[in-house]
Amino acid sequence: MELQQYEDALLQYELSLQVAANMPASIEIHSICHANRAACFSNLGRYEETVKECNKALDLNHAYMKALIRRGRLTKSLNTSKKLTLRLEPLAAEKREKMKEEMIGKLKEMGNSVLGRFGMSIDNFKAVKDPTTGSYSLSSQKVVPIES
């Protein structure tokens, strides 16, 4: 199913909830509509809304197995994702640091090739990292005399 079809289905279930409000068996219909809305939200990647809709379905029918299973699977999946993120974040940070060092090395090479024409090098400058922003500022370490 395409994403737009899930969005359309959400609107239809919302309409069904409004129409069923005055029907005798509305509690069961409402529970089913909320569980189906949860399925749509899940397929759209809107997980907080998925859990809310499952909870609404279960508030109306605490033994509704589809809603229980759907919420349980999502909760398990989200917990697994959080654990994986916590494990992978230090590795990603290390990789970003290596990439940054490589980029700085390449920038130094490029800077030295340009500054070399003027008898200077990157070593004539000092880069200081601002701990609050992570940005760098450059200052000249020594004055290079200009020969005439």
DSSP file with accessible surface (Angstrom, degrees, kcal/mol):
  #  RESIDUE AA STRUCTURE BP1 BP2  ACC     N-H-->O    O-->H-N    N-H-->O    O-->H-N    TCO  KAPPA ALPHA  PHI   PSI    X-CA   Y-CA   Z-CA
    1    1 A M              0   0  137      0, 0.0     2,-0.1     0, 0.0     5,-0.0   0.000 360.0 360.0 360.0 140.8    0.0    0.0    0.0
    2    2 A E    >>  -     0   0  144      1,-0.1     4,-1.3     4,-0.0     3,-0.7  -0.458 360.0-111.3 -80.8 157.1    1.3    3.5   -0.8
    3    3 A L  H 3> S+     0   0  113      1,-0.3     4,-2.0     2,-0.2     3,-0.3   0.875 117.2  56.7 -56.5 -40.1    1.7    6.1    2.0
    4    4 A Q  H 3> S+     0   0  116      1,-0.2     4,-2.6     2,-0.2    -1,-0.3   0.868 101.8  56.9 -62.8 -32.8   -1.2    8.2    0.6
    5    5 A Q  H <> S+     0   0   94     -3,-0.7     4,-2.4     2,-0.2    -1,-0.2   0.878 105.9  49.8 -66.6 -36.0   -3.5    5.2    0.9
    6    6 A Y  H  X S+     0   0   37     -4,-1.3     4,-2.3    -3,-0.3    -1,-0.2   0.902 110.5  50.1 -66.7 -40.8   -2.7    4.9    4.6
    7    7 A E  H  X S+     0   0   69     -4,-2.0     4,-1.7     2,-0.2    -2,-0.2   0.922 111.9  48.1 -61.6 -43.4   -3.4    8.6    5.0
    8    8 A D  H  X S+     0   0   74     -4,-2.6     4,-2.1     1,-0.2    -2,-0.2   0.905 109.9  52.4 -63.1 -41.5   -6.8    8.2    3.2
    9    9 A A  H  X S+     0   0   20     -4,-2.4     4,-2.8     1,-0.2     5,-0.2   0.898 104.6  56.3 -62.4 -39.4   -7.6    5.2    5.4
   10   10 A L  H  X S+     0   0    9     -4,-2.3     4,-2.2     1,-0.2    -1,-0.2   0.916 107.8  48.4 -58.0 -42.8   -6.9    7.2    8.5
   11   11 A L  H  X S+     0   0  117     -4,-1.7     4,-2.4     1,-0.2    -1,-0.2   0.901 111.0  50.3 -64.6 -40.0   -9.5    9.8    7.3
   12   12 A Q  H  X S+     0   0  116     -4,-2.1     4,-2.5     2,-0.2    -2,-0.2   0.903 110.7  48.7 -66.5 -40.2  -12.0    7.0    6.6
   13   13 A Y  H  X S+     0   0   67     -4,-2.8     4,-2.3     2,-0.2    -1,-0.2   0.888 110.1  52.2 -67.0 -36.3  -11.5    5.5   10.1
   14   14 A E  H  X S+     0   0   72     -4,-2.2     4,-1.8    -5,-0.2    -2,-0.2   0.924 110.4  48.1 -63.6 -43.0  -12.0    8.9   11.6
   15   15 A L  H  X S+     0   0   87     -4,-2.4     4,-2.7     1,-0.2     5,-0.2   0.919 109.9  52.6 -62.1 -42.5  -15.2    9.3    9.7
   16   16 A S  H  X S+     0   0   49     -4,-2.5     4,-2.9     1,-0.2    -2,-0.2   0.887 106.3  53.8 -60.6 -39.4  -16.3    5.8   10.8
   17   17 A L  H  X S+     0   0   14     -4,-2.3     4,-0.5     2,-0.2    -1,-0.2   0.898 111.0  46.1 -62.8 -39.1  -15.6    6.8   14.5
   18   18 A Q  H >< S+     0   0  119     -4,-1.8     3,-0.7     2,-0.2     4,-0.3   0.922 115.3  45.1 -69.9 -42.9  -17.9    9.9   14.1
   19   19 A V  H >< S+     0   0   94     -4,-2.7     3,-0.9     1,-0.2    -2,-0.2   0.903 112.2  52.0 -67.5 -39.9  -20.7    7.9   12.4
   20   20 A A  H >< S+     0   0    2     -4,-2.9     3,-1.8     1,-0.2    -1,-0.2   0.582  82.9  92.6 -76.0  -6.1  -20.5    5.0   14.8
   21   21 A A  T << S+     0   0   50     -3,-0.7    -1,-0.2    -4,-0.5    -2,-0.1   0.827  92.4  39.2 -58.5 -30.9  -20.8    7.4   17.8
   22   22 A N  T <  S+     0   0  156     -3,-0.9    -1,-0.3    -4,-0.3    -2,-0.1   0.295  93.8 106.5-104.0  10.1  -24.5    7.0   17.9
   23   23 A M  S X  S-     0   0   90     -3,-1.8     3,-1.5     1,-0.1     4,-0.2  -0.632  74.1-124.8 -91.4 149.8  -24.7    3.3   17.1
   24   24 A P  T 3  S+     0   0  139      0, 0.0     3,-0.4     0, 0.0    -1,-0.1   0.881 111.6  42.0 -60.0 -39.7  -25.6    0.6   19.7
   25   25 A A  T 3> S+     0   0   56      1,-0.2     4,-1.8     2,-0.1     3,-0.4   0.001  78.1 126.1 -96.3  32.4  -22.5   -1.5   19.1
   26   26 A S  H <>  +     0   0   21     -3,-1.5     4,-3.4     1,-0.2     5,-0.2   0.802  61.6  63.2 -66.3 -28.3  -20.3    1.6   18.9
   27   27 A I  H  > S+     0   0  102     -3,-0.4     4,-2.4     2,-0.2    -1,-0.2   0.953 107.8  42.2 -62.3 -46.2  -17.8    0.4   21.5
   28   28 A E  H  > S+     0   0  123     -3,-0.4     4,-2.4     2,-0.2    -1,-0.2   0.933 116.6  48.2 -65.6 -43.3  -16.7   -2.6   19.4
   29   29 A I  H  X S+     0   0   57     -4,-1.8     4,-2.8     1,-0.2    -2,-0.2   0.929 111.9  50.0 -63.0 -43.6  -16.6   -0.5   16.2
   30   30 A H  H  X S+     0   0   38     -4,-3.4     4,-2.7     1,-0.2     5,-0.2   0.917 109.8  50.8 -60.6 -43.5  -14.6    2.2   17.9
   31   31 A S  H  X S+     0   0    1     -4,-2.4     4,-2.3    -5,-0.2    -1,-0.2   0.933 112.4  46.4 -61.2 -44.7  -12.1   -0.3   19.2
   32   32 A I  H  X S+     0   0   62     -4,-2.4     4,-2.6     2,-0.2     5,-0.2   0.925 112.1  50.8 -64.2 -44.3  -11.7   -1.8   15.8
   33   33 A C  H  X S+     0   0    7     -4,-2.8     4,-2.6     1,-0.2    -2,-0.2   0.920 110.8  48.6 -61.1 -42.9  -11.3    1.6   14.1
   34   34 A H  H  X S+     0   0   23     -4,-2.7     4,-2.3     2,-0.2    -1,-0.2   0.911 111.7  49.4 -64.7 -40.3   -8.7    2.7   16.7
   35   35 A A  H  X S+     0   0    0     -4,-2.3     4,-1.7    -5,-0.2    -2,-0.2   0.900 112.6  47.6 -65.2 -38.9   -6.8   -0.6   16.1
   36   36 A N  H  X S+     0   0   37     -4,-2.6     4,-2.0     2,-0.2    -2,-0.2   0.871 109.4  52.6 -70.3 -36.0   -6.9   -0.1   12.4
   37   37 A R  H  X S+     0   0   29     -4,-2.6     4,-2.9    -5,-0.2     5,-0.2   0.902 106.1  55.5 -62.7 -38.9   -5.8    3.5   12.7
   38   38 A A  H  X S+     0   0    0     -4,-2.3     4,-2.6     1,-0.2    -2,-0.2   0.911 105.7  51.5 -59.2 -41.2   -2.9    2.1   14.8
   39   39 A A  H  X S+     0   0   20     -4,-1.7     4,-2.2     2,-0.2    -1,-0.2   0.917 110.8  48.2 -62.9 -41.8   -1.9   -0.1   11.8
   40   40 A C  H  X S+     0   0    8     -4,-2.0     4,-1.4     2,-0.2    -2,-0.2   0.943 112.1  48.2 -63.1 -48.5   -2.0    2.9    9.4
   41   41 A F  H  <>S+     0   0    8     -4,-2.9     5,-2.7     1,-0.2     4,-0.4   0.897 110.1  53.2 -60.0 -39.7    0.1    5.0   11.8
   42   42 A S  H ><5S+     0   0   39     -4,-2.6     3,-1.4     1,-0.2    -1,-0.2   0.930 108.5  48.8 -61.4 -44.5    2.6    2.1   12.2
   43   43 A N  H 3<5S+     0   0   87     -4,-2.2    -1,-0.2     1,-0.3    -2,-0.2   0.741 109.9  53.0 -68.6 -21.2    3.0    1.8    8.4
   44   44 A L  T 3<5S-     0   0   33     -4,-1.4    -1,-0.3    -3,-0.2    -2,-0.2   0.450 116.7-115.7 -88.9  -3.6    3.5    5.5    8.2
   45   45 A G  T < 5S+     0   0   35     -3,-1.4     2,-1.1    -4,-0.4    -3,-0.2   0.678  74.2 134.4  78.2  17.8    6.3    5.3   10.8
   46   46 A R     >< +     0   0   80     -5,-2.7     4,-1.5     1,-0.2    -1,-0.2  -0.686  24.2 167.5-100.9  80.7    4.3    7.4   13.3
   47   47 A Y  H  >  +     0   0  103     -2,-1.1     4,-2.3     1,-0.2     5,-0.2   0.810  66.2  55.6 -74.9 -34.6    4.9    5.2   16.3
   48   48 A E  H  > S+     0   0  156      1,-0.2     4,-2.2     2,-0.2    -1,-0.2   0.925 111.5  46.6 -62.7 -41.8    3.8    7.4   19.1
   49   49 A E  H  > S+     0   0   67      2,-0.2     4,-2.4     1,-0.2    -2,-0.2   0.849 108.0  57.7 -68.4 -31.8    0.4    7.8   17.4
   50   50 A T  H  X S+     0   0    0     -4,-1.5     4,-2.4     2,-0.2    -2,-0.2   0.947 108.2  45.5 -60.4 -49.1    0.4    4.0   16.9
   51   51 A V  H  X S+     0   0   35     -4,-2.3     4,-2.8     1,-0.2    -2,-0.2   0.919 111.6  52.5 -62.7 -42.0    0.7    3.4   20.6
   52   52 A K  H  X S+     0   0  122     -4,-2.2     4,-2.3     1,-0.2    -1,-0.2   0.917 110.5  47.3 -60.7 -43.1   -2.0    6.0   21.4
   53   53 A E  H  X S+     0   0    9     -4,-2.4     4,-2.5     2,-0.2    -1,-0.2   0.902 111.4  50.9 -67.4 -38.7   -4.4    4.3   19.0
   54   54 A C  H  X S+     0   0    0     -4,-2.4     4,-2.6     1,-0.2    -2,-0.2   0.926 110.2  50.7 -61.3 -42.8   -3.7    0.9   20.4
   55   55 A N  H  X S+     0   0   54     -4,-2.8     4,-2.3     2,-0.2    -2,-0.2   0.901 109.4  50.2 -62.3 -40.7   -4.3    2.3   23.9
   56   56 A K  H  X S+     0   0   97     -4,-2.3     4,-1.5     2,-0.2    -1,-0.2   0.921 111.1  49.1 -62.8 -43.4   -7.6    3.8   22.8
   57   57 A A  H  X S+     0   0    0     -4,-2.5     4,-1.9     1,-0.2    -2,-0.2   0.921 113.7  46.3 -61.8 -41.5   -8.7    0.4   21.3
   58   58 A L  H  < S+     0   0   13     -4,-2.6    -1,-0.2     1,-0.2    -2,-0.2   0.799 104.9  59.9 -74.7 -28.2   -7.7   -1.4   24.5
   59   59 A D  H  < S+     0   0  138     -4,-2.3     3,-0.3     1,-0.2    -1,-0.2   0.875 113.0  40.1 -62.7 -35.2   -9.4    1.1   26.7
   60   60 A L  H  < S+     0   0   62     -4,-1.5     2,-0.3     1,-0.3    -2,-0.2   0.799 136.9  14.7 -82.6 -32.9  -12.6    0.2   24.9
   61   61 A N    ><  -     0   0   62     -4,-1.9     3,-2.0    -5,-0.2    -1,-0.3  -0.748  65.0-170.9-146.2  92.5  -11.9   -3.6   24.8
   62   62 A H  T 3  S+     0   0  159     -3,-0.3    -4,-0.1     1,-0.3    -3,-0.1   0.653  87.3  53.1 -64.2 -13.9   -9.1   -4.7   27.1
   63   63 A A  T 3  S+     0   0   59     -5,-0.0     2,-1.0     4,-0.0    -1,-0.3   0.253  70.6 131.5-104.3  14.2   -9.0   -8.2   25.6
   64   64 A Y    <>  -     0   0   39     -3,-2.0     4,-2.1     1,-0.2     3,-0.2  -0.524  40.9-164.8 -73.5 104.0   -8.6   -7.0   21.9
   65   65 A M  H  > S+     0   0  116     -2,-1.0     4,-3.2     1,-0.2     5,-0.3   0.855  80.8  55.9 -64.1 -40.8   -5.8   -9.3   20.8
   66   66 A K  H  > S+     0   0  125      1,-0.2     4,-2.8     2,-0.2    -1,-0.2   0.929 111.3  45.0 -58.9 -44.0   -4.8   -7.4   17.6
   67   67 A A  H  > S+     0   0    0      2,-0.2     4,-2.4    -3,-0.2     5,-0.2   0.905 114.3  49.2 -66.6 -40.7   -4.4   -4.2   19.6
   68   68 A L  H  X S+     0   0   61     -4,-2.1     4,-2.5     2,-0.2    -2,-0.2   0.938 115.1  43.5 -63.2 -46.0   -2.4   -6.0   22.3
   69   69 A I  H  X S+     0   0   73     -4,-3.2     4,-3.0     2,-0.2     5,-0.3   0.927 113.7  50.8 -66.3 -44.8   -0.1   -7.7   19.8
   70   70 A R  H  X S+     0   0   62     -4,-2.8     4,-2.1    -5,-0.3    -2,-0.2   0.938 114.1  43.9 -59.8 -46.3    0.4   -4.6   17.7
   71   71 A R  H  X S+     0   0   77     -4,-2.4     4,-2.8    -5,-0.2    -1,-0.2   0.917 113.9  51.2 -66.3 -40.6    1.3   -2.5   20.7
   72   72 A G  H  X S+     0   0   40     -4,-2.5     4,-2.6    -5,-0.2    -2,-0.2   0.924 110.8  47.5 -63.0 -45.3    3.5   -5.3   22.1
   73   73 A R  H  X S+     0   0  185     -4,-3.0     4,-2.7     2,-0.2    -1,-0.2   0.907 113.7  48.0 -62.3 -43.0    5.4   -5.7   18.8
   74   74 A L  H  X S+     0   0   13     -4,-2.1     4,-3.0    -5,-0.3     5,-0.2   0.937 111.6  49.4 -64.9 -44.3    5.9   -2.0   18.5
   75   75 A T  H  X S+     0   0   61     -4,-2.8     4,-2.4     2,-0.2    -2,-0.2   0.931 113.2  47.1 -60.9 -43.8    7.1   -1.6   22.0
   76   76 A K  H  X S+     0   0  152     -4,-2.6     4,-2.4    -5,-0.2    -1,-0.2   0.931 113.4  48.8 -62.8 -43.8    9.6   -4.4   21.6
   77   77 A S  H  X S+     0   0   63     -4,-2.7     4,-2.5     1,-0.2    -2,-0.2   0.911 111.6  48.8 -62.9 -43.7   10.8   -3.0   18.3
   78   78 A L  H  X S+     0   0   55     -4,-3.0     4,-2.4     2,-0.2    -1,-0.2   0.906 111.4  49.6 -65.2 -39.9   11.2    0.5   19.8
   79   79 A N  H  X S+     0   0   76     -4,-2.4     4,-2.3    -5,-0.2    -2,-0.2   0.910 111.3  49.4 -64.9 -40.0   13.2   -0.9   22.8
   80   80 A T  H  X S+     0   0   79     -4,-2.4     4,-2.5     1,-0.2    -2,-0.2   0.917 110.8  50.5 -63.6 -41.7   15.4   -2.9   20.4
   81   81 A S  H  X S+     0   0   57     -4,-2.5     4,-2.7     1,-0.2    -2,-0.2   0.902 109.5  50.6 -63.2 -41.2   16.0    0.2   18.3
   82   82 A K  H  X S+     0   0  135     -4,-2.4     4,-2.5     2,-0.2    -1,-0.2   0.925 111.2  48.0 -63.2 -43.9   16.9    2.3   21.4
   83   83 A K  H  X S+     0   0  153     -4,-2.3     4,-1.9     2,-0.2    -2,-0.2   0.918 113.0  48.5 -62.2 -43.1   19.4   -0.4   22.5
   84   84 A L  H  X S+     0   0   75     -4,-2.5     4,-2.6     2,-0.2     5,-0.2   0.917 111.0  50.5 -64.2 -42.1   20.9   -0.6   19.0
   85   85 A T  H  X S+     0   0   86     -4,-2.7     4,-2.3     1,-0.2    -2,-0.2   0.921 109.5  50.5 -61.9 -44.4   21.2    3.2   18.9
   86   86 A L  H  < S+     0   0  134     -4,-2.5    -1,-0.2     1,-0.2    -2,-0.2   0.871 114.3  45.1 -62.1 -35.9   22.9    3.4   22.2
   87   87 A R  H  X S+     0   0  168     -4,-1.9     4,-0.5    -5,-0.2    -2,-0.2   0.869 117.8  42.2 -75.1 -36.5   25.4    0.7   21.1
   88   88 A L  H  X S+     0   0   76     -4,-2.6     4,-2.6     1,-0.2     5,-0.2   0.748  94.9  78.2 -85.5 -23.2   26.1    2.3   17.7
   89   89 A E  H  X S+     0   0   90     -4,-2.3     4,-2.7     1,-0.2     5,-0.2   0.912  94.1  48.6 -57.2 -46.2   26.3    5.9   18.7
   90   90 A P  H  > S+     0   0   81      0, 0.0     4,-2.2     0, 0.0    -1,-0.2   0.905 112.5  49.7 -61.9 -36.0   29.9    5.7   20.1
   91   91 A L  H  X S+     0   0  102     -4,-0.5     4,-2.3     2,-0.2    -2,-0.2   0.911 111.7  48.1 -66.7 -40.3   31.0    3.9   16.9
   92   92 A A  H  X S+     0   0   38     -4,-2.6     4,-2.7     2,-0.2    -1,-0.2   0.904 110.6  51.5 -65.9 -40.5   29.4    6.6   14.7
   93   93 A A  H  X S+     0   0   40     -4,-2.7     4,-2.2    -5,-0.2    -2,-0.2   0.910 110.1  49.4 -63.0 -40.9   31.0    9.3   16.8
   94   94 A E  H  X S+     0   0  108     -4,-2.2     4,-2.3    -5,-0.2    -2,-0.2   0.925 111.3  49.1 -63.6 -42.3   34.4    7.6   16.4
   95   95 A K  H  X S+     0   0  124     -4,-2.3     4,-2.5     1,-0.2    -2,-0.2   0.915 110.1  50.9 -64.6 -42.0   33.8    7.4   12.6
   96   96 A R  H  X S+     0   0  132     -4,-2.7     4,-2.5     1,-0.2    -1,-0.2   0.905 109.4  51.4 -61.8 -39.4   32.8   11.0   12.4
   97   97 A E  H  X S+     0   0   82     -4,-2.2     4,-2.5     2,-0.2    -2,-0.2   0.923 110.3  48.4 -65.0 -41.8   36.0   12.0   14.3
   98   98 A K  H  X S+     0   0  105     -4,-2.3     4,-2.4     2,-0.2    -2,-0.2   0.915 112.0  49.1 -64.2 -42.7   38.2   10.0   11.9
   99   99 A M  H  X S+     0   0  106     -4,-2.5     4,-2.4     2,-0.2    -2,-0.2   0.897 110.5  51.2 -63.6 -38.6   36.5   11.6    8.9
  100  100 A K  H  X S+     0   0   67     -4,-2.5     4,-2.8     2,-0.2    -2,-0.2   0.924 109.5  49.7 -64.6 -43.3   37.0   15.0   10.4
  101  101 A E  H  X S+     0   0  120     -4,-2.5     4,-2.4     1,-0.2    -2,-0.2   0.908 111.1  49.4 -62.3 -41.4   40.7   14.3   10.9
  102  102 A E  H  X S+     0   0  117     -4,-2.4     4,-2.3     2,-0.2    -1,-0.2   0.914 111.8  48.9 -62.6 -42.8   41.0   13.1    7.3
  103  103 A M  H  X S+     0   0  107     -4,-2.4     4,-2.7     2,-0.2    -2,-0.2   0.917 110.2  50.5 -65.0 -41.6   39.2   16.3    6.1
  104  104 A I  H  X S+     0   0   60     -4,-2.8     4,-2.6     1,-0.2    -1,-0.2   0.921 109.4  52.1 -63.0 -40.6   41.5   18.5    8.2
  105  105 A G  H  X S+     0   0   29     -4,-2.4     4,-2.2     1,-0.2    -2,-0.2   0.930 111.1  46.5 -60.5 -43.4   44.5   16.8    6.8
  106  106 A K  H  X S+     0   0  131     -4,-2.3     4,-2.4     1,-0.2    -1,-0.2   0.894 111.7  51.2 -67.2 -38.2   43.3   17.3    3.2
  107  107 A L  H  X S+     0   0   92     -4,-2.7     4,-3.1     2,-0.2    -1,-0.2   0.894 108.6  52.1 -65.4 -37.5   42.5   21.0    4.0
  108  108 A K  H  X S+     0   0  104     -4,-2.6     4,-3.0     2,-0.2    14,-0.2   0.923 109.2  49.9 -63.1 -43.1   46.0   21.4    5.4
  109  109 A E  H  X S+     0   0  142     -4,-2.2     4,-2.0     2,-0.2    -2,-0.2   0.932 113.7  45.3 -59.8 -45.9   47.5   20.0    2.3
  110  110 A M  H  X S+     0   0  116     -4,-2.4     4,-1.8     2,-0.2    -2,-0.2   0.925 113.6  49.7 -64.6 -43.5   45.4   22.4    0.2
  111  111 A G  H  X S+     0   0   17     -4,-3.1     4,-3.4     1,-0.2     5,-0.3   0.908 110.0  50.8 -61.6 -42.1   46.2   25.3    2.4
  112  112 A N  H  X S+     0   0   57     -4,-3.0     4,-2.2     1,-0.2    -1,-0.2   0.878 107.0  54.1 -65.1 -35.2   49.9   24.6    2.3
  113  113 A S  H  < S+     0   0   69     -4,-2.0     4,-0.5    -5,-0.2    -1,-0.2   0.894 115.9  39.0 -67.6 -34.8   49.8   24.4   -1.5
  114  114 A V  H >< S+     0   0   68     -4,-1.8     3,-0.9     2,-0.2     4,-0.3   0.937 119.6  44.6 -76.9 -48.6   48.2   27.9   -1.7
  115  115 A L  H ><>S+     0   0   36     -4,-3.4     5,-2.2     1,-0.2     3,-2.0   0.787  99.5  72.1 -68.0 -26.7   50.3   29.4    1.2
  116  116 A G  G ><5S+     0   0   44     -4,-2.2     3,-1.6    -5,-0.3    -1,-0.2   0.825  87.0  64.4 -58.9 -28.8   53.5   27.9   -0.2
  117  117 A R  G < 5S+     0   0  197     -3,-0.9    -1,-0.3    -4,-0.5    -2,-0.2   0.733 106.6  43.7 -65.7 -21.2   53.4   30.4   -3.0
  118  118 A F  G < 5S-     0   0  148     -3,-2.0    -1,-0.3    -4,-0.3    -2,-0.2   0.173 123.0-102.6-108.5  13.0   53.8   33.2   -0.4
  119  119 A G  T < 5S+     0   0   64     -3,-1.6     2,-0.3     1,-0.3    -3,-0.2   0.784  87.9 110.0  73.8  25.5   56.5   31.4    1.6
  120  120 A M      < -     0   0   51     -5,-2.2     2,-0.3    -8,-0.1    -1,-0.3  -0.772  46.5-163.1-124.4 171.0   54.1   30.4    4.3
  121  121 A S    >   -     0   0   32     -2,-0.3     3,-2.2    -3,-0.1     4,-0.1  -0.941  41.5 -98.8-145.8 170.7   52.5   27.2    5.6
  122  122 A I  G >  S+     0   0   43     -2,-0.3     3,-2.5     1,-0.3   -13,-0.0   0.796 115.5  74.3 -60.1 -27.7   49.6   26.2    7.7
  123  123 A D  G 3  S+     0   0  116      1,-0.3    -1,-0.3     3,-0.1    18,-0.0   0.681  82.4  69.5 -62.3 -16.2   52.1   25.8   10.5
  124  124 A N  G <  S+     0   0   11     -3,-2.2    17,-3.1    17,-0.1    18,-0.9   0.522  97.8  63.3 -76.8  -4.4   52.2   29.6   10.7
  125  125 A F  E <  S-A  140   0A  64     -3,-2.5     2,-0.5    15,-0.3    15,-0.2  -0.878  70.6-145.8-124.3 152.3   48.6   29.5   12.1
  126  126 A K  E     -A  139   0A 107     13,-3.3    13,-1.9    -2,-0.3     2,-0.5  -0.975   8.9-152.5-119.1 128.7   47.1   28.1   15.2
  127  127 A A  E     -A  138   0A  57     -2,-0.5     2,-0.5    11,-0.2    11,-0.2  -0.872  11.5-168.2-100.7 127.0   43.6   26.6   15.2
  128  128 A V  E     -A  137   0A  65      9,-2.6     9,-2.1    -2,-0.5     2,-0.4  -0.972  14.2-139.0-118.9 124.6   41.8   26.8   18.6
  129  129 A K  E     -A  136   0A  93     -2,-0.5     7,-0.2     7,-0.2     6,-0.1  -0.677  11.6-134.8 -85.4 130.6   38.6   24.8   19.1
  130  130 A D     >  -     0   0   65      5,-3.3     4,-3.0    -2,-0.4     5,-0.2  -0.748  12.5-151.2 -81.8 117.5   35.8   26.6   21.0
  131  131 A P  T  4 S+     0   0  124      0, 0.0    -1,-0.1     0, 0.0    -2,-0.0   0.777  90.8  50.3 -66.1 -24.3   34.5   23.9   23.5
  132  132 A T  T  4 S+     0   0  123      1,-0.1    -2,-0.0     3,-0.1    -3,-0.0   0.880 126.2  20.9 -82.2 -36.7   31.0   25.3   23.6
  133  133 A T  T  4 S-     0   0   91      2,-0.2    -1,-0.1    -3,-0.1     3,-0.1   0.685  91.0-131.8-104.3 -21.9   30.3   25.5   19.8
  134  134 A G     <  +     0   0   32     -4,-3.0     2,-0.1     1,-0.3    -2,-0.0   0.452  64.7 128.1  82.1   0.0   32.9   23.1   18.4
  135  135 A S        -     0   0   64     -5,-0.2    -5,-3.3    -6,-0.1     2,-0.3  -0.391  53.1-127.4 -85.4 167.9   34.0   25.6   15.8
  136  136 A Y  E     -A  129   0A 106     -7,-0.2     2,-0.4    -2,-0.1    -7,-0.2  -0.871  12.3-158.8-116.6 148.3   37.6   26.7   15.3
  137  137 A S  E     -A  128   0A  75     -9,-2.1    -9,-2.6    -2,-0.3     2,-0.4  -0.961  14.4-142.7-122.6 145.3   39.2   30.1   15.2
  138  138 A L  E     +A  127   0A 128     -2,-0.4     2,-0.3   -11,-0.2   -11,-0.2  -0.861  19.4 175.2-108.7 141.3   42.6   30.7   13.5
  139  139 A S  E     -A  126   0A  59    -13,-1.9   -13,-3.3    -2,-0.4     2,-0.3  -0.988  35.8-106.8-141.1 151.3   45.3   33.0   14.6
  140  140 A S  E     -A  125   0A  73     -2,-0.3   -15,-0.3   -15,-0.2     3,-0.1  -0.605  23.5-164.3 -78.0 132.4   48.8   33.7   13.3
  141  141 A Q  S    S+     0   0  117    -17,-3.1     2,-0.3    -2,-0.3   -16,-0.2   0.812  71.1  10.4 -87.0 -35.1   51.5   32.2   15.4
  142  142 A K  S    S-     0   0  128    -18,-0.9     2,-0.5     2,-0.0    -1,-0.3  -0.991  76.0-113.1-145.1 152.8   54.4   34.1   14.1
  143  143 A V        -     0   0  134     -2,-0.3     0, 0.0    -3,-0.1     0, 0.0  -0.722  25.1-147.5 -88.4 130.6   54.9   37.0   11.8
  144  144 A V        -     0   0   49     -2,-0.5     2,-0.1   -20,-0.0   -24,-0.0  -0.864  20.1-126.4 -99.3 120.0   56.6   36.1    8.5
  145  145 A P        -     0   0  105      0, 0.0     2,-0.6     0, 0.0    -1,-0.0  -0.436  17.0-133.8 -67.4 141.1   58.8   39.0    7.2
  146  146 A I        -     0   0  161     -2,-0.1     2,-0.3     0, 0.0     0, 0.0  -0.835  18.1-145.8 -95.6 122.9   58.0   40.1    3.7
  147  147 A E              0   0  179     -2,-0.6     0, 0.0     1,-0.0     0, 0.0  -0.721 360.0 360.0 -90.6 142.1   61.2   40.5    1.6
  148  148 A S              0   0  173     -2,-0.3    -1,-0.0     0, 0.0     0, 0.0  -0.616 360.0 360.0-107.3 360.0   61.3   43.2   -0.9
